[in-house]
């Protein structure tokens, strides 16, 4: 593992993850893929709930690659002592436990920082410190309360996004905080406590709508009511159905796009029509213009349409399901998917982190660990003798997978 991580920017950092399901594991996944040694601290009685969630526990395998698992009973005095021993050698600890859970265990930042003043602790909670901070929350609740579900769904039918975007977003912002804290630690020699909030992440994302409300004095309206093209201000910014009943989104965002778009679809008369000569005019003409374009698009297949749009450099996107991305030509050719093993001998090509570096690439060093699979080796690395580890296992303070 050491050879595989030497070129990665966070090689040499040790992270203790007190995480479950999505948010906490996402934050430590980012750190792990960047080269940190991530040790997943799990309860011996079942560990991360994601192991048992719908979809054959698939989320666990995606969010927990490149980590090691140590099973510790944090409620047991002996288990707590083992954890504090690990804290002394850690750079980062992160959690997405319920509000107050670590304080009740006697393992909050005040305690941990006494053991290791250089420790950076990042907590992902429903809310940042304030009147709501003791409320438990979830991704979906944050989307509802933060205005995102209202903007996403049709009028009267608020709808959460089709992925755990707030959990993942809050985790990513928390990692930004961690990286900033590491930089600051180089100057101060001390760690710090960081909180990342689900609610505040949602509010940050709908900030553009808050700004519009301030500027116009008008209440927010769902995107489906506003209309995608009107919201963005483009005359053609829509899904179109092709001859083979596929759907392709087309965005004509300049007059040059409009000229080339009309050329590839044989719409010379529309291009010559002065009523459509500017984007502002095309916005006003949508009622009669769009049916003509839909009629033209419906005469060709999706593959032919995309080939024409591609050649003409007109922005477009085919409508895809997530499962179809497993065979996406760009993702496969660019190496943006890595093969991740799952239970029962299965494996899947799953996404890497969404950026590239000229200095390193992301690789799978090992798949998601079994519960407590690395307990013995990690504690041995922390200086504990084999007999001491055996005694802790016998006392059920820790477990070896």
N, C-alpha and C positions, 0 to 999 in steps of 0.2 A: 504493500500500500504506500510506503514511503516514497518509492521511486516514482509512482504514478502521480504523486501530489507535489513533487519538488518544484515544478514550474508554475503551480497555481498560486495566486496572490495571497491567499490566507493560509498557506502551508505553515504549520507550526503553532497555530492557534487551537486551543481546546475549548469546546463548547459543551455545556450540559443543557440538554433540552428536557424541560418538564412540559411536554406538549401532548396534545391529543387531537384527533380528527383532522382539521385542516389548518387553522391559523398558525399555531405553534410549530407544527411540522413543516409548514411552508417556509417559515423564517429560517429554520435550521437546515432545510434542504438547500436554500440559496447559499448559506454559509458552507455547507458540506460540498456542494458542487464547486465552490470556489477554493476548496482545498482544506478547510478546517476539519479537525478531528471532532466529529459530533458524536456525543454519547447520549443516547436516548434513555432517560431514567424512567422506568415503568414500574407500576405496581405489580408484584408477583401474581396477584389475583386477576389475571386477564389482560393486563397492560392496556395499551391504547385501544379505545373503543372502535377505532377505524378497522381493526382486524376483523371485527364481527359485523360490520355494517353491510347494507344491501349492495349488490354488485359483486359478490364473492370477495369482499374485502379489497377490491381493486384499488381504491383510493389509498389504502395503506402502502401498497407496493409503489405507487407513483410518488407519494410525498415523503417516503422514508428511505430512498436509495442512498448509498454512500454514508450510512450511519452505523453505529454499533449500539447494542442494547444491553443495559444493565438493569436487572430487576431488584429493586430495593423497596422495602416497606418503610415509608417515611414516617408512619405513625409509631413505629417501634423505636424505642430509645437507641438500640444498637444500630438500626437502619439509619436513623437520623445522624448518628455519629459517622457512619460510613459516608453518607452524602456530604457532610461537612469536611471530611477528609478529601473528598474529590474536589470540593469547592476551592480548597487551598491551592490546587494546581490548575485551576480553570481560568480562562480569560473572560469567558462570557457565560452567562446563565440566562435562559429565556423560558418564559412560561405563558400559557394561555388558560391557566386555572381560573375558577370562579373568583369574584372579588373577595378578598379576605382569606382565601384558602391557605396561602403560604403563611400568613400571619398566625392563623390558628395552629398551624404545624410548628410554629416557632422558627420559620425559615424565611422570613421576609428580608428585604434588602438590608435593613438595619443590622440584622444578625449576620447575614452573609458577608457584608462589607467589613465587619469586625474580624472575620476569619481571613478575608482577602481584600484589602483596601483597593487593589487594582482591578477588582471584578467589575465588569459591566453587566448590569442586569436589565433585561428588556422584557416588559410585560405587555401582552396584548389583552386588552380588556374591552368591555362593551362601550365604556365611556372614559374619557380623560378625567382627572381629578376635578370634582365639582359636585353640584347638587345630585347628579344622577349616578355618581361613580359606583355606588353599591348595588346598582341594578344588574342582574344577570342579563346578558343579551346574546344574540346570535346573528349570523349574516343576514338572514331574512328579516329579522326584526329591525336591524339597522337600515336595510333598504326601505322598509315601510316608514320608519320614523324620520329618516333622513331625506325623504322626498324623491328618492330614485325610483321606487316602485310606482309612485304616482305618475312620474314622467314616462315610464316605460310602457305601462299598460294602456289599453283603450280607455276612454272616459268612463268612469265609474267602475273600472275593473283593474285596480292596481296589480302589477305583476312584477315579481322578482326577476332578476336577470337569470339566464340559463346556465350560470356557473357560479361558483362560490367567490364572486369577484371582490366582495368586501373583506372576507377572511384573508384572501390572497393579497389584496391591496394593503390592508392594515399590516400584514406581515412584512410586505416589501418596504413600506415606510418605516417600520420598526428596524429593519436591517439597515436602511439609510442612517437611522439614528445610531445604530451600533457602529457603523463604519466611521461616522463623525466622532463618536466617543473614543474609538481606538486612536484616531488622529490626535484628539485632544489629550488622551492619556500620555502620548509621547511627550507632551509639553508639561503636564501636571504630575504625572506619575500616579494618578488616582483614577479609579473608575467612577461610574455614575449609574443612576437609576433612570430608565427611560420607559415611558408608557405610550403605547400606540392604541388608538381608540377606533372601534368599528363605526360608531356613530359619526365621529369626526372625519373619518375617511370618506364616508358617504357624503357628508356635508361639503367636504373639499371638492368632491367630484361634481356636485350640483351647483357649485359656486357660480358657474356661468349663467345658470338660470336665476340665481339670487341677484346677480349683477343686472340681468335684464329687467327683473322686477323693480330694482332701484331706479334704473334708467328710464323705464317707461311708465312706472306707477301702476302697472297692470298685474293682476294675479297670474300665477303660472298656469299653463295649460298643458295637458299631456301631449307628447310628441305625435301620437296618432291623430289627435284633434287638430293640431297645427298643420300637420302634413310635413313629411320629410323635406320635400323640395322647398316649401315655403320657409321652413325653419332655417335651412341652409342658404336660402336666397337664390337657388338655381332653377332655371326653367325645366331642365331635364335632370332629374336626380331620383330615379325610380327603378323598380323591378319590372322587367318585361318578360313575357312568356314567349318561348320559341316554338317552332313547328313541332318539335318532339316533346312539348310540355315541360321542358326545363325552364328555370328562371335565371335571368342574368340581370344584375344591377348595373346601370349605366349612369355615369355622372359627366355631363357636358358642362365644364366649368370655365370655358373661354370661347371666344369667337372662332379661334383656330380649331378647337375641338368640334365646334358646330359645323364648320366647313368640311372637315374630313369625315365627320359622322354622316352628313348628308350624302357625301360622295360614295361611301361604301354601301349605303342602303339604297342608292339610286333615287335620292330625294332632291334632285336638282331644283325642282320647282319650289320646294320649301326653302331651300337656301337662297333662292332669288327673291323670295317674298319679303318685302320691306317690313312687314308686320312681325318678322322673326329675326331681324337683323342684329338685335342686341339681346343680352341676357334678360334685361328688364322687360323687353317686349315679349320674350318667350315665356317669362313668368306670367304675364297678363294673358297670354294666348293659350295657356295650358288646356283649357276646356275643349278647344277644337284641335289643338296641335297634337296632344298626346294620343288620341284615338288613331290618328293617321300613322304615327310612329309605331304604335302597337300593331297595327295592321301590317306594316312593313316587316317588323321583327318576326311576326308569326309565320312568315313565309320561308324562313330559313332555320336550320337546326342550330342548337346551342354551340356545337363545335365550330360550325362555319361562322357564326356570329362572332365568337370569341377570336377566331383567327383573323377576321376582318378588323375587329376593334384593336387587336394586338398590333397588327401591321400599321394601323392608322394612329397608334398611340393615343387612343381615346380611353379614359379611365373606365374600367369595368371590373366586375367580380361575379363569378358564378355562385349561386346559392348552394351551400354545402352543409351536410350533416357532419357532426364531429367524427363519426366512424369513417366517413369518406376521406378524412385527412390522413388516415393510415397509409393511403396509397397516393398521396399528393406528390406530384412529380418534383416540385420545387423543394419540398421538405426532405424528400428522400435523396435527391441529387446533391443538395447543399449540406447533407449530413446533420440536419437539425433534429433528427430523431435518434434516440439510443435504445437499444434492445434491453429491456428490463425484465428479469425473471419474476415469475409469480408462483403461487402455490400450485402443486399438482403437475409440475413440469411445464406449465404454460409460460409464455413470454410475450411481450408486446413492444412495438416500437413507439416510444413515448417521448414527449417534447423535452428538449434541453432548455436551459435558461435562454431567454430570447435576446441575446446579444452575442456579438463575436469580438474576439480580441486577436491581434496579430502575435501576441506573446504566448497564448495557451489555447487549448481547446478543452471542452467539457467531456469527460468520459465516465463510464460506469466502473467504479473501482470494486464495488460489490453491491448486491441487491439489498432490499429491505431486510433487516435482521429478524430472526426469530426472537420471541420474548426471552430476555435474559441470556441470549446466545453468547454474549461477550463479558458476562459478569466476572468470571474468574480472571480473564486476561487483563481487564481494565483495573481491577483491584490489585492484581500483582504489579502492574505498572505503577500504581500509587504507593507501592512499598509494602503491601500486606503479604505476610507469609501464607503458605498453602494451608497450614494448620489453622490459622486464624480465619481464613476464608471458609474452611470446612466447618468450623465452629459456628460461624454466622449463618451458613446454610442450614445447619442442624437446628439452630434457634429460630429459623424461618424469618430472619431479618432481611435476608437476601435470597435470591433463587438463581440457579444456573440452568439455562435452557438446554 
